[in-house]
């Protein structure tokens, strides 16, 4: 009997998207926008790539091309939405005494606006969002600290180390889940944070 030739398996190459491509960025932003809308009405644990694809008007395979897991998708969508915190931090006058900077209150108010979604996050999702924000805020702070704009009394601490330490602590306070029956206002939370950020001589007592 004559042997039947066996065809070699076909290797399907996955298209590698170029993050620098404007179309890639637009699609990614579209997916993030859809995710944020869904998170307002959908429990984060029940969110599926199929739902996101339908809401973003893209193929499910497109969502998978951009994100490897739901955790990664949720973290990117929320961190992108909270990226404006860095702009407020850029304007925060660390050397000012006599009160809590309005920019710090603005940051806590922005997080409070997202409380309905953030409060439902799992520990994994909250941790990933926090890591993204910490990296963003640390980079912004490092630039300011290197230029000499930072709380007084830390000249012996390298600017990058100081920036990373402060960013990590601030993000922990920003994303801290509520505890107890009463929920502190953004001003109250900002006041507590300012006590930890500002030098003792200028912090609110």
Secondary structure in CASP SS format (residue, H / E / C, confidence):
PFRMAT SS
TARGET T0000
AUTHOR 0000-0000-0000
METHOD secondary structure of the structure
MODEL  1
X C 1.00
X C 1.00
X C 1.00
X C 1.00
X C 1.00
X C 1.00
X C 1.00
X C 1.00
X C 1.00
X C 1.00
X C 1.00
X C 1.00
X C 1.00
X C 1.00
X C 1.00
X C 1.00
X C 1.00
X C 1.00
X C 1.00
X C 1.00
X C 1.00
X H 1.00
X H 1.00
X H 1.00
X H 1.00
X H 1.00
X H 1.00
X H 1.00
X H 1.00
X H 1.00
X H 1.00
X H 1.00
X H 1.00
X H 1.00
X H 1.00
X H 1.00
X H 1.00
X H 1.00
X H 1.00
X C 1.00
X C 1.00
X C 1.00
X C 1.00
X H 1.00
X H 1.00
X H 1.00
X C 1.00
X C 1.00
X H 1.00
X H 1.00
X H 1.00
X H 1.00
X H 1.00
X H 1.00
X H 1.00
X H 1.00
X C 1.00
X C 1.00
X C 1.00
X H 1.00
X H 1.00
X H 1.00
X H 1.00
X H 1.00
X H 1.00
X H 1.00
X C 1.00
X C 1.00
X C 1.00
X H 1.00
X H 1.00
X H 1.00
X H 1.00
X H 1.00
X H 1.00
X H 1.00
X H 1.00
X H 1.00
X H 1.00
X H 1.00
X H 1.00
X C 1.00
X C 1.00
X H 1.00
X H 1.00
X H 1.00
X H 1.00
X H 1.00
X H 1.00
X H 1.00
X C 1.00
X C 1.00
X C 1.00
X C 1.00
X C 1.00
X C 1.00
X C 1.00
X C 1.00
X C 1.00
X C 1.00
X C 1.00
X H 1.00
X H 1.00
X H 1.00
X H 1.00
X H 1.00
X H 1.00
X H 1.00
X H 1.00
X H 1.00
X H 1.00
X H 1.00
X H 1.00
X C 1.00
X H 1.00
X H 1.00
X H 1.00
X H 1.00
X C 1.00
X C 1.00
X C 1.00
X C 1.00
X H 1.00
X H 1.00
X H 1.00
X H 1.00
X H 1.00
X H 1.00
X H 1.00
X H 1.00
X H 1.00
X H 1.00
X H 1.00
X H 1.00
X H 1.00
X H 1.00
X H 1.00
X H 1.00
X H 1.00
X H 1.00
X H 1.00
X H 1.00
X H 1.00
X H 1.00
X H 1.00
X H 1.00
X C 1.00
X C 1.00
X C 1.00
X C 1.00
X C 1.00
X C 1.00
X C 1.00
X C 1.00
X C 1.00
X C 1.00
X C 1.00
X C 1.00
X H 1.00
X H 1.00
X H 1.00
X H 1.00
X H 1.00
X H 1.00
X H 1.00
X H 1.00
X H 1.00
X H 1.00
X H 1.00
X H 1.00
X H 1.00
X H 1.00
X H 1.00
X H 1.00
X C 1.00
X C 1.00
X C 1.00
X C 1.00
X C 1.00
X C 1.00
X C 1.00
X C 1.00
X C 1.00
X C 1.00
X C 1.00
X H 1.00
X H 1.00
X H 1.00
X H 1.00
X H 1.00
X H 1.00
X H 1.00
X H 1.00
X H 1.00
X H 1.00
X H 1.00
X H 1.00
X C 1.00
X C 1.00
X C 1.00
X C 1.00
X C 1.00
X C 1.00
X C 1.00
X C 1.00
END
